[in-house]
């Protein structure tokens, strides 16, 4: 009797473990697909059971989801909103999606939602770290004519979509160069910014834009031709990925001064303790360290 009972217990355990393994396997195949609401004011999330196992086929499967409107028209597929996908290219974690020129017919708000849906969905695949959109082979520009560049999910605020058009007044402290380009001078700036833009990106954009002409004694601390590839913050470290123009010295401002202009400005934010600056995804060999901390030794005051 004990032997039979033992066999039954063993059989029950095997069934339980098999069921758990099956449940775990099914859960591992669940992806979140992001769509645009019918009102085009927010993104909607719907679970999807992925069939493919290889990254290339997973990408194709998700793109098919993003291109297919539901039968009941409960929401809109972001890749089925008046433009066509002309092609895709995935290399070393960087996915480029080329779309037709009619993409630019989307309203500014809808375009942001479409981008957010595409990027949030596709970067769930571990082998896809960044996504960029090109229009008929040319880099995508936003509604203000600025290059969008490479994107990941962290660049899009996780909200219900109602904040897409919301602008808030921000007060940040920026560090610009002095007349000789050897030191930095702190300057406070108040400006409205879109809440769809992370504060870290806003700070770097303002540094690249340079000092206000209304303030004397301040000079650009970062090459104005610098393009932002992407900016993310994790565990107190802000990762700033820029293009190669950042390394070109302008107005006698050394690369070190430009680096600390960014570092000091970002560390003023409560969620940033250190900064890592990358050039097209890599730390330049000329940098003395991978991450930088605040440096007040090169900060001076403006002469009256």
KENU-586538 format. One record per residue: residue in one letter; z, x, y of N, C-alpha, C in turn. Coordinates in pm, whole numbers, padded with zeros to 5 digits, always signed. Each point is the difference from the previous one (the first is absolute). Layout:
<pts>
aZXYZXYZXY/...
</pts>
This chain:
<pts>
x+00000+00084-00121+00000-00084+00121+00000+00087+00126/x+00085+00106-00004+00006+00091+00115-00135+00070+00022/x-00064+00033-00115-00130+00068+00009-00103-00089+00067/x+00000-00128-00039-00095-00097+00059+00028-00017+00149/x+00131-00008+00033+00037-00015+00141-00046+00120+00081/x+00016+00119-00059-00043+00122+00070-00149+00002+00025/x-00075-00046-00101-00147-00005+00015-00039-00097+00111/x+00070-00115+00006-00029-00099+00104+00030+00054+00139/x+00112+00073+00012+00035+00059+00129-00104+00102+00041/x-00041+00085-00096-00101+00101+00029-00131-00065+00042/x-00038-00106-00071-00125-00071+00034+00008-00060+00140/x+00117-00059+00032+00018-00061+00132-00011+00105+00110/x+00059+00118-00024-00007+00109+00099-00143+00045+00022/x-00074+00009-00112-00140+00043+00011-00081-00101+00080/x+00022-00127-00025-00071-00105+00075+00037+00008+00148/x+00131+00019+00028+00047+00008+00139-00062+00118+00072/x+00000+00118-00066-00055+00120+00062-00150-00014+00022/x-00068-00063-00098-00145-00021+00015-00029-00092+00118/x+00080-00106+00014-00017-00094+00112+00025+00069+00133/x+00105+00084+00005+00032+00072+00124-00112+00095+00037/x-00054+00070-00103-00109+00094+00026-00123-00073+00050/x-00026-00118-00061-00116-00079+00041+00017-00050+00142/x+00123-00046+00034+00028-00050+00135-00015+00112+00102/x+00052+00119-00035-00010+00114+00090-00145+00038+00023/x-00079-00001-00110-00141+00034+00011-00073-00097+00090/x+00032-00131-00015-00065-00102+00083+00040+00017+00146/x+00128+00029+00024+00046+00018+00138-00065+00120+00066/x-00027+00105-00079-00063+00119+00055-00143-00028+00044/x-00059-00107-00052-00139-00033+00034-00009-00097+00117/x+00113-00040+00055-00001-00095+00111-00019+00075+00132/x-00106-00036+00071-00028+00053+00132+00013-00112+00102/x+00029+00036+00124+00005-00097+00109-00132+00009+00077/x-00069-00112+00009-00126-00005+00075+00024-00072+00132/x-00042+00063+00107+00024-00054+00135-00126-00070+00051/x+00019-00123+00047-00109-00080+00055+00033-00039+00144/x-00100-00053+00071+00018-00047+00137+00023-00151-00005/x+00099-00047+00074+00028-00144+00002-00117-00076+00063/x-00010-00126-00031-00108-00082+00057+00006-00004+00152/x+00120+00008+00055+00016-00002+00145-00032+00135+00063/x-00019+00102-00086-00028+00138+00045+00108+00051+00094/x+00125-00032-00035+00114+00048+00079+00095+00087-00081/x-00022+00007-00132+00090+00079-00083-00070+00035-00131/x+00065+00090-00076-00051+00032-00133+00086-00072-00103/x-00061-00032-00113+00070-00067-00108-00008+00087-00124/x+00108+00001-00078+00008+00083-00121-00007-00088-00124/x-00085+00039-00096-00012-00073-00126+00000+00101-00114/x+00083-00022-00103+00004+00093-00114-00128-00008-00082/x-00036+00113-00057-00122+00005-00082+00026+00087-00122/x-00039-00049-00116+00017+00074-00125-00121+00091-00022/x+00019+00130+00024-00108+00096-00010-00043+00019-00146/x-00130-00002-00022-00055+00020-00134-00038+00146-00025/x-00053+00065+00100-00046+00139-00015+00117+00096-00007/x-00024+00115-00061+00104+00104-00010-00040+00127+00073/x-00127+00026+00016-00047+00119+00070-00006-00027+00150/x+00040+00099+00084+00004-00021+00146-00132-00050+00059/x-00112+00055-00044-00130-00040+00055-00026-00148-00027/x+00032-00044-00122-00025-00140-00035+00105-00092+00061/x+00122+00050+00017+00102-00078+00070-00043-00025+00144/x-00056+00103+00064-00050-00015+00136-00109-00106+00006/x-00094+00006-00093-00109-00098-00001+00053-00141-00024/x+00100-00010-00086+00057-00132-00031+00069-00059+00123/x+00075+00083+00072+00068-00049+00120-00100-00033+00110/x-00103+00080+00013-00103-00030+00101-00068-00134-00032/x-00019-00028-00128-00057-00129-00039+00094-00113+00040/x+00133+00021-00016+00098-00101+00043-00009-00020+00151/x-00008+00110+00073-00004-00007+00145-00130-00060+00053/x-00100-00011-00089-00130-00054+00041-00021-00145-00044/x+00095-00054-00075-00019-00133-00060+00094-00103+00062/x-00057-00100+00065+00081-00109+00056+00046-00092-00113/x+00120-00057+00011+00049-00093-00103-00080-00129+00002/x-00003-00067-00114-00077-00124-00010+00051-00107+00096/x+00131-00007+00019+00058-00102+00087+00008+00044+00146/x-00053+00118+00031-00004+00051+00137+00139-00001+00066/x+00100+00048-00074+00137+00002+00051+00024+00117+00094/x-00085+00100-00007+00008+00118+00086-00137+00067+00001/x-00014+00106+00075-00130+00066+00013+00004+00141-00059/x-00103+00032-00075-00011+00134-00056-00047+00094+00111/x+00072+00110+00026-00032+00086+00114-00136+00066-00006/x-00054+00019-00121-00133+00061-00011-00110-00105-00012/x+00034-00124+00035-00099-00108-00003+00010-00081+00129/x-00010+00073+00113+00018-00067+00129-00116+00033+00094/x-00121-00010-00054-00118+00015+00084-00063+00137+00001/x+00052+00093-00080-00061+00133-00008-00009+00040-00147/x-00074+00107-00029-00020+00043-00138+00058+00138-00021/x+00044+00026-00122+00040+00135-00040-00125+00072-00048/x-00036+00108+00069-00123+00072-00032+00022+00108-00105/x+00125+00045-00012+00028+00103-00100+00142+00052+00014/x+00045+00072-00103+00134+00060+00001-00011+00143-00051/x+00094+00084+00043+00005+00139-00048+00146+00044-00008/x+00043+00038-00119+00138+00044-00023+00000+00147-00039/x+00066+00081+00083+00010+00143-00027+00140+00048+00034/x+00069+00059-00098+00129+00062+00020+00099-00091+00074/x+00007-00124-00045+00096-00094+00057-00043-00066+00130/x-00119+00032+00049-00050-00054+00127-00115-00096-00030/x+00019-00128+00031-00101-00102-00028-00070-00041+00129/x-00131+00012+00000-00082-00046+00114-00073-00127-00040/x+00012-00104+00082-00071-00125-00022-00100-00019+00113/x-00126-00004-00034-00105-00015+00101-00043-00147+00006/x+00007-00060+00118-00033-00141+00016-00116-00016+00098/x-00058-00119-00001-00115-00026+00087+00043-00017+00146/x-00095+00008+00090+00027-00002+00145+00059-00132+00047/x-00020-00107-00076+00055-00130+00038+00152-00002-00005/x+00061+00107-00054+00147+00012+00001+00053-00009+00142/x-00076+00052+00096+00045+00001+00139-00002-00139+00064/x-00047-00101-00072+00004-00136+00053+00138-00065-00019/x+00086+00065-00080+00135-00052-00018+00077+00009+00131/x+00086-00097+00025+00086+00008+00118+00099+00115-00018/x+00059+00045+00109+00092+00114-00006+00117-00027-00094/x+00058-00120+00009+00113-00034-00086-00040-00007-00146/x-00111-00069-00028-00047-00012-00138-00034+00135-00059/x-00058+00087+00081-00040+00133-00050+00123+00079-00046/x+00110-00009+00075+00123+00069-00040+00052-00057-00131/x-00004-00132-00014+00046-00064-00123-00087+00040-00120/x-00129+00007+00022-00092+00043-00106+00033+00143-00043/x+00018+00087+00097+00035+00139-00030+00131+00008-00079/x+00101-00073+00050+00130+00002-00065-00010-00048-00145/x-00076-00106-00023-00015-00054-00135-00067+00100-00093/x-00106+00063+00049-00074+00096-00082+00087+00120-00035/x+00064+00057+00101+00077+00123-00020+00123-00026-00087/x+00074-00107+00031+00120-00029-00079-00033-00025-00147/x-00112-00067-00025-00038-00030-00138-00042+00126-00075/x-00089+00078+00056-00061+00110-00073+00091+00122-00014/x+00091+00021+00094+00089+00116-00012+00112-00021-00100/x+00003-00116-00066+00094-00018-00112-00042+00084-00120/x-00128+00033-00007-00048+00089-00106+00047+00141+00034/x+00080+00064-00085+00058+00131+00033-00103+00105+00039/x-00121-00011-00055-00103+00100+00028-00070-00024+00133/x+00037-00107+00073-00058-00026+00132+00112+00012+00103/x+00000+00108+00077+00106+00025+00098-00038-00051+00138/x-00129+00013+00035-00046-00041+00132-00132-00075-00013/x-00024-00089+00096-00124-00078+00004-00058+00011+00141/x-00131+00017+00008-00067-00007+00130-00116-00097-00012/x-00035-00064+00110-00112-00092+00004-00107+00058+00091/x-00121+00004-00049-00114+00039+00084-00092-00120+00015/x-00067-00005+00112-00090-00112+00029-00143+00054+00004/x-00076-00039-00101-00137+00050-00014-00003+00153+00004/x+00101+00060-00062+00006+00146-00010+00069+00069+00116/x+00039-00075+00102+00065+00058+00117+00150-00033+00001/x+00084+00090+00056+00145-00025+00004+00031-00131+00071/x+00100-00071-00053+00043-00126+00059+00081+00024+00127/x-00030-00075+00105+00079+00002+00123+00074-00132+00014/x+00120+00004+00058+00074-00123+00020-00051-00074+00124/x+00067-00106+00039-00046-00084+00112-00001+00074+00133/x+00075+00112+00007+00004+00079+00123-00092+00122-00006/x-00081+00006-00105-00096+00109-00011+00057+00128-00059/x+00124-00004-00053+00062+00118-00057-00030+00009-00148/x-00023+00122-00049-00028+00020-00141+00123-00040-00083/x-00022-00077-00105+00110-00046-00084+00044+00108-00098/x-00097+00067-00063+00032+00110-00091+00056-00045-00133/x+00074+00091-00063+00058-00026-00132+00127-00081+00014/x+00020-00093-00092+00113-00093+00007+00074-00006-00134/x+00130-00026+00008+00076-00037-00120+00087-00120+00033/x+00070-00052-00099+00073-00126+00018+00108+00010+00106/x+00057+00119+00018+00111+00017+00095-00043-00024+00145/x-00131+00005+00025-00045-00018+00138+00000-00145+00044/x+00020-00091-00093-00005-00142+00033+00139-00060-00014/x+00049-00057+00109+00132-00061-00001+00001-00116-00098/x+00103-00004-00082+00010-00106-00101+00063-00124+00062/x-00083-00083+00061+00053-00122+00061-00086-00118-00042/x+00028-00116+00054-00072-00120-00040-00131-00016+00074/x-00036+00099+00079-00128-00005+00070+00012-00049+00142/x+00109-00067+00035+00013-00055+00135+00019+00109+00106/x+00036+00121-00045+00024+00107+00095-00126+00079+00034/x-00110-00037-00065-00123+00075+00021-00037+00008+00148/x+00021-00108+00074-00037-00003+00141+00119+00023+00093/x+00114+00038-00056+00119+00017+00081+00007+00140+00059/x+00032+00008+00129+00017+00129+00066+00141+00005+00057/x+00064+00115-00020+00135+00018+00049+00004+00120+00096/x+00097-00003+00091+00017+00111+00094+00082+00108-00068/x-00057+00118-00010+00069+00112-00063+00030+00107+00105/x+00116+00062-00013+00036+00113+00084+00019+00120-00090/x-00085+00101+00017+00005+00119-00084+00010+00125+00087/x+00052+00105-00059+00007+00129+00070-00105+00092-00058/x-00089+00047+00085-00111+00086-00041+00016+00138+00061/x-00055+00100-00067+00011+00137+00048-00139+00054+00033/x-00020+00033+00129-00126+00055+00046+00019+00145+00045/x-00111+00070+00020+00005+00141+00036+00026+00019+00149/x+00058+00117+00033+00013+00035+00142-00130+00065+00046/x-00004+00044+00123-00123+00053+00058-00054+00121-00075/x+00090+00083-00053-00041+00121-00071-00030-00024-00147/x+00035-00116-00050-00025-00031-00140+00095+00067-00096/x+00108+00059+00052+00092+00075-00085+00125-00081-00036/x+00027-00105+00075+00121-00080-00022-00034-00148+00000/x+00097-00078-00042-00016-00145-00003+00092-00066+00100/x-00045-00113+00052+00079-00079+00094+00007-00142-00053/x+00120-00056-00006+00018-00136-00051-00033-00102+00108/x-00064-00107-00040-00032-00109+00093+00012-00132-00073/x+00067-00095+00061+00014-00134-00059-00121-00085+00036/x-00043-00079-00096-00116-00087+00025+00030-00139-00052/x-00028-00100+00082+00011-00140-00040-00139-00060-00009/x-00028-00064-00111-00134-00055-00019+00005-00107-00109/x-00081-00102+00014-00010-00102-00104-00086+00054-00114/x+00044-00027-00122-00076+00045-00117-00007-00113-00101/x-00102+00006-00085-00017-00102-00103+00100+00024-00111/x+00070-00104-00041+00098+00014-00108-00068+00024-00134/x-00132-00007-00004-00070+00035-00122-00020+00150-00012/x+00038+00073+00104-00011+00146+00001+00138+00061-00020/x+00020+00084-00102+00129+00066-00016+00036+00081+00124/x+00127+00003+00034+00044+00070+00120-00036+00148-00003/x+00004+00060-00119-00034+00142-00011-00145+00025+00044/x-00088-00089-00041-00141+00016+00038-00017-00022+00150/x+00073-00098+00053-00005-00027+00144+00040+00125+00079/x+00107+00069-00044+00047+00120+00070-00108+00109-00001/x-00059+00025-00115-00102+00106-00009-00125-00038+00079/x-00037-00126-00003-00115-00045+00079+00023+00024+00149/x+00122-00027+00046+00031+00020+00141+00001+00147+00036/x+00045+00086-00090-00005+00144+00024-00144+00049+00013/x-00085-00049-00089-00141+00039+00004-00065-00051+00129/x+00039-00118+00045-00055-00057+00123+00039+00084+00122/x+00113+00073-00010+00041+00088+00109+00092-00066+00100/x+00049+00078+00095+00094-00053+00100-00068-00093+00099/x+00079-00088+00057-00052-00090+00102-00033+00079+00125/x-00110-00036+00063-00042+00069+00122+00095-00023+00116/x+00089-00099-00016+00095-00032+00107+00119+00095+00001/x+00015+00080-00109+00114+00091-00009-00050+00142+00018/x+00052+00070+00101-00042+00137+00026+00076+00098-00087/x-00063+00115-00024+00066+00107-00074-00009-00010-00150/x-00067-00102-00052-00017-00016-00144-00145+00024-00038/x-00020+00068-00111-00135+00033-00046-00012-00034-00149/x-00121-00025-00048-00017-00036-00142+00061+00105-00092/x+00070-00045-00102+00060+00091-00096-00074+00000-00134/x-00092-00095-00016-00079-00011-00123-00147-00012+00038/x-00085+00067-00074-00145-00008+00025-00043-00147+00001/x-00058-00047+00111-00037-00143+00010-00109-00042-00098/x-00067+00096-00063-00103-00034-00099+00058-00019-00140/x+00131+00018-00011+00065-00014-00131-00012-00144-00051/x-00034-00013-00125-00007-00132-00065+00112-00013-00102/x+00059-00118-00006+00105-00027-00097-00065-00046-00131/x+00030+00071-00109-00048-00042-00132+00093-00109-00053/x+00130+00031+00000+00098-00102-00032+00141+00053+00023/x+00094-00090+00018+00140+00036+00026+00089-00091-00083/x+00092+00061-00075+00096-00076-00078+00137+00065+00011/x+00103-00078-00022+00137+00052+00004+00072-00043-00128/x+00068+00096-00063+00074-00028-00121+00122+00090-00006/x+00117-00060-00026+00126+00074-00012+00026+00090+00120/x-00030-00051+00119+00029+00073+00123-00101+00106+00037/x-00102+00020-00082-00105+00099+00030-00127-00074+00040/x-00052+00032+00117-00125-00061+00048-00115+00094-00033/x-00096-00051-00076-00116+00079-00039-00116-00035+00093/x-00041+00098+00081-00105-00022+00100-00125+00073-00045/x-00101-00075-00038-00125+00057-00050-00106-00009+00110/x-00045+00115+00051-00095+00005+00111-00128+00071-00044/x-00102-00010+00083-00123+00074-00033+00008+00142+00059/x-00106+00078-00025+00000+00141+00036+00002+00027+00150/x-00031-00100+00082+00000+00020+00146+00139+00035+00052/x+00103-00039-00074+00136+00028+00044+00024+00150+00012/x-00067+00081-00081+00023+00144-00001-00076+00073+00110/x-00086-00070+00073-00074+00062+00111+00085-00002+00126/x+00029+00118+00051+00088+00012+00117-00072-00045+00126/x+00069-00078+00084-00055-00042+00129+00106+00024+00109/x-00047+00033+00118+00089+00019+00117+00113+00099-00027/x-00032+00107-00077+00098+00105-00029+00121-00050-00079/x-00010-00117-00058+00110-00054-00080-00017+00049-00144/x+00095+00080-00047-00010+00055-00135+00020-00109-00104/x-00041+00029-00124+00020-00095-00108+00148-00029-00021/x+00085+00103+00015+00145-00020-00016+00054-00102+00099/x-00045+00011+00126+00047-00094+00102-00051-00141-00034/x-00123-00011-00047-00055-00131-00038+00079-00058-00117/x+00035+00085-00095+00077-00046-00116+00133-00059+00045/x+00072+00075+00086+00132-00048+00040-00008-00115+00101/x-00113-00017+00065-00018-00118+00084+00004-00125-00088/x-00068+00009-00115-00001-00112-00095+00136-00015-00067/x+00055+00113-00046+00128-00004-00072+00111-00056+00089/x+00016+00057+00119+00107-00045+00089-00015-00146+00038/x-00124-00044+00020-00023-00139+00039+00034-00095-00115/x-00038+00036-00122+00025-00088-00115+00147-00003-00039/x+00068+00114+00013+00141+00005-00037+00086-00083+00096/x-00056-00036+00115+00071-00091+00091+00016-00138-00063/x-00085-00032-00098+00009-00129-00069+00117+00004-00098/x+00068-00110-00016+00122-00004-00081-00025+00024-00148/x-00121-00029-00048-00028+00012-00144-00064+00132-00040/x-00017+00092+00097-00066+00128-00029+00096+00116+00024/x+00017+00086-00102+00084+00119+00012-00082+00128-00001/x-00109-00001-00077-00087+00116-00011-00145-00046+00004/x-00090+00096+00024-00143-00033+00008-00080+00103-00079/x-00094-00049-00076-00097+00088-00065-00137-00031+00058/x-00068+00102+00048-00134-00018+00058-00103+00057-00097/x-00097-00083-00033-00108+00042-00089-00132-00007+00074/x-00092+00084-00041-00135-00003+00054-00094-00040-00113/x-00056-00119+00013-00085-00057-00105+00068+00005-00136/x+00131-00034+00000+00073-00012-00125+00067+00125-00050/x-00014+00113+00070+00059+00126-00046+00082+00065+00111/x+00107+00071-00040+00081+00075+00095-00073+00131+00030/x-00035+00028+00125-00070+00125+00033+00080+00123-00041/x-00068+00102-00050+00067+00123-00043+00065+00072+00117/x-00045-00029+00121+00055+00067+00119+00137-00056+00040/x+00040-00116-00055+00129-00057+00033+00111+00078-00069/x+00109+00020+00071+00112+00078-00053+00085-00079-00100/x-00013-00131+00001+00078-00085-00089-00076-00128-00029/x+00041-00069-00106-00066-00126-00034+00049-00116+00085/x+00129+00002+00033+00056-00106+00083+00068+00060+00122/x-00007-00072+00111+00055+00048+00126+00113-00091+00046/x+00100+00062+00061+00109-00073+00062-00009+00012+00152/x+00080-00079+00069+00001+00002+00146+00022+00142+00053/x-00074+00037+00103+00014+00132+00064+00013-00021+00151/x+00121+00014+00050+00025-00019+00142-00005+00132+00078/x-00021+00112-00072-00004+00130+00067-00121+00014+00091/x-00107-00074-00030-00120+00011+00083-00011-00117+00099/x+00107-00079+00010+00000-00111+00093+00060+00044+00134/x-00072-00030+00106+00047+00035+00134+00000-00126+00085/x+00041+00012+00125+00000-00114+00091-00109+00017+00103/x-00045-00109+00054-00108+00003+00098+00057+00039+00136/x-00068+00092+00065+00045+00041+00134-00034-00106+00102/x+00091-00021+00093-00022-00100+00106-00081+00062+00113/
</pts>
